[in-house]
Amino acid sequence: MSSIKVYLDDALDGISHFESRGSVHNGLKKIDALITQLCVLENRAKLKDYDEALLTGNGKDKMMTASSITTTSTSTSTRTHRNISYTSSNKPFIKKWKVPTVKDAVFGEFLLSQDEFQYNITSSLIALMLRVSLNREEFNIEDMILTNKILQGVLLLHPNSRKLFKRGNNLKLLLDYLNNYNNYPEELIIMVIQSLVCILVRNVPTLRFFEKLDGPKLICKIFIEHSASKKLRFKSLEFLFFYLIPETQNDSKSQLENFKTRSNSSENYSEASCISQDSSSFSRSNSLSSSVTSADSIQEQDNNENFLKKIINDIQTNFPRKTTIQKAEILKPYIKNIDGLINELIENKPFGNMNGIEW
């Protein structure tokens, strides 16, 4: 058994001790410390790569486009800052987040452990949230905030764990907090909203379950509630921008252009004119190897293609990908200024260029 599995076995065992709040807290702290340490090691590895690239000249073209690079490496005892300045450009170098793979030197072993049910952190956190929902007397604000913090980190590192929330009951554990947000501290509700983003990003089936469970309505309710704090309303607004991201480019561009035209001319847009009635389509390669000439091979290829068509059709029917305008129709009954939100998304691009997005 690997060292990470031994560590996780001990931490997850603590979370499962329902009779002891102390054990649960200690288990959560251990998992949080593990993820933090892995991220620290990853940052150190990246810093080393930057240093080597500077010394050897590798990656010079990419790195010389930046006017400054600031890298921070943190450990439990020391903190170091390195500033490297360039004068060729005023634009800072920003490294995009990339989901690590099992081949990653730092995260590889951890990711492999998450593919095994007995070491999957998300499963244990869901069980913990279920336990809290059944017995409010065991509710501990600090532990639930920490639970959401860990959940967010794990889901970003191990996207496959998001599939656990495709089950309506698991997703409902988080939505129940939003439905009764006045009964919980603001900090916890904000963390829950952030967790929902980590669960739903690039997760179309769960997004459709989220809609069936009235998730958009619950977020809108917080957003328009004047008694809610400015910070909480702002967090719900961030979520709405995220929700409005198109999941497919199928007719998305033409729909947005129609919306902009109508919005600029102060005309109201209708569902009939802005939402395509055609379902989303998936492109696939139809090329055959020139070396395959036998009748049996061709028949097998046809069978495989028909099987794939059936799978795609099932996905398309049960979990259709939606465009921004289609999602706006869902939000329209709850928010009067939905046109303003879409304009903000189109003009200011809070999530960058959305062209070519396919979830």
KAZIGI-V65880 format. One record per pair of residues at least 12 apart in sequence whose C-alpha atoms are under 8 Angstrom apart, sorted by the first residue. I is the first residue (numbers start at 0). J is the second residue. D is the distance in Angstrom with one decimal. If there is no record, write none. Layout:
# KAZIGI-V65880
i=(I/I)
j=(J/J)
d=(D/D)
This chain:
# KAZIGI-V65880
i=(3/3/3/4/4/7/7/8/9/10/10/10/10/10/11/11/11/11/12/13/13/14/14/14/14/15/15/20/24/27/27/27/27/28/30/31/31/34/37/37/39/39/39/40/41/41/42/42/43/46/46/62/63/63/64/64/64/64/65/65/65/65/65/65/65/65/65/66/66/66/66/66/66/66/66/66/67/67/67/67/67/67/68/68/68/68/68/69/69/69/70/98/98/98/99/110/110/113/113/120/120/121/121/121/121/121/122/124/124/125/128/128/129/132/140/140/143/144/144/144/147/147/147/148/148/150/151/151/151/151/154/154/155/161/161/161/162/162/164/164/165/165/165/166/167/167/170/171/173/173/174/174/176/176/177/177/177/178/185/188/189/189/192/192/192/193/196/196/201/201/202/203/203/203/203/203/204/207/215/215/216/216/218/218/218/219/219/219/219/219/220/221/222/222/223/240/240/240/241/242/243/243/243/243/243/243/244/244/244/245/245/245/245/245/246/246/246/246/246/246/246/247/247/247/247/247/247/247/247/248/248/248/248/248/249/249/249/250/250/251/251/251/254/254/254/254/255/255/257/258/259/262/270/273/274/274/278/278/279/279/279/279/280/281/320/323/327)
j=(108/109/112/112/118/30/118/118/26/25/26/27/29/30/26/118/120/123/26/25/26/26/27/123/127/123/127/137/142/142/145/146/149/145/149/145/149/152/105/106/72/73/74/105/105/106/71/72/72/70/72/92/85/87/87/88/90/92/84/85/86/87/88/89/90/91/92/84/85/86/87/88/89/90/91/92/82/83/84/85/91/92/82/83/84/91/92/81/82/83/82/155/156/157/156/156/157/157/160/150/153/150/153/154/160/163/163/146/150/169/143/172/172/172/184/187/187/186/187/190/190/191/194/190/194/194/193/194/197/198/197/198/197/198/199/202/202/205/198/205/204/205/208/205/208/212/209/212/191/195/214/217/188/191/191/217/218/217/231/231/231/234/234/235/238/238/238/241/246/358/358/246/318/319/320/358/318/318/329/330/330/333/235/238/239/235/239/330/333/334/333/235/235/236/334/340/344/349/350/326/322/323/324/326/327/341/322/323/353/321/322/323/353/356/320/321/322/323/356/357/358/279/320/321/322/355/356/357/358/322/354/355/356/357/279/280/322/275/322/322/323/324/273/274/275/324/323/324/273/273/342/338/328/324/324/325/315/319/315/319/320/321/315/311/358/341/341)
d=(7.3/6.6/7.8/6.6/6.9/7.2/6.4/6.7/7.6/7.5/4.3/7.0/6.0/6.4/6.1/7.6/7.4/6.9/7.4/6.8/4.7/5.2/6.8/7.3/7.2/7.5/7.4/7.8/6.2/7.5/7.1/6.9/7.9/8.0/7.4/8.0/6.0/7.5/6.5/6.8/6.8/6.2/6.9/6.8/6.1/7.9/7.8/6.4/6.0/6.8/7.8/7.4/6.8/6.8/6.3/5.8/7.5/7.3/7.9/6.2/7.8/7.0/5.6/6.8/5.8/5.0/4.9/5.6/4.1/5.2/6.2/5.0/5.2/6.1/5.7/7.4/7.1/5.6/4.2/5.5/5.8/6.9/6.0/5.3/6.5/6.9/6.2/5.9/4.8/6.6/6.8/7.1/6.0/7.8/6.7/7.6/6.5/7.3/7.9/8.0/7.5/6.4/7.2/7.8/6.5/7.9/7.5/6.7/7.3/6.8/7.9/6.8/6.8/7.3/7.8/7.2/7.3/7.6/5.6/6.5/6.1/6.5/6.2/7.1/7.7/6.9/7.5/5.4/5.8/7.9/6.2/6.8/6.5/5.4/7.6/7.4/7.8/7.6/7.2/6.5/6.5/4.7/6.9/7.9/6.4/7.8/7.4/7.4/6.5/7.8/6.8/7.9/6.8/7.6/8.0/6.3/7.3/6.2/6.9/7.8/6.3/6.6/7.4/7.2/7.2/7.9/7.0/7.6/7.7/5.0/7.1/7.7/6.6/7.7/6.6/6.8/5.4/6.5/7.7/6.7/7.2/6.6/6.0/7.8/7.6/7.4/7.9/7.6/6.2/6.8/7.4/6.8/5.6/6.4/7.6/7.3/6.7/8.0/8.0/7.7/7.8/5.1/8.0/6.1/7.0/7.7/7.4/5.9/7.5/6.3/4.3/4.8/7.6/7.1/5.5/5.5/5.9/7.9/6.4/5.5/5.1/7.7/6.1/6.4/6.1/7.7/5.8/4.6/6.4/7.2/7.2/6.1/6.3/6.6/6.2/7.3/7.7/6.9/7.9/5.5/7.0/7.7/5.6/6.9/8.0/6.7/7.7/7.1/6.8/7.2/7.6/7.5/7.4/6.9/6.6/6.1/7.3/7.1/6.7/6.5/6.4/8.0/7.6/7.5/7.6/7.9/7.9)
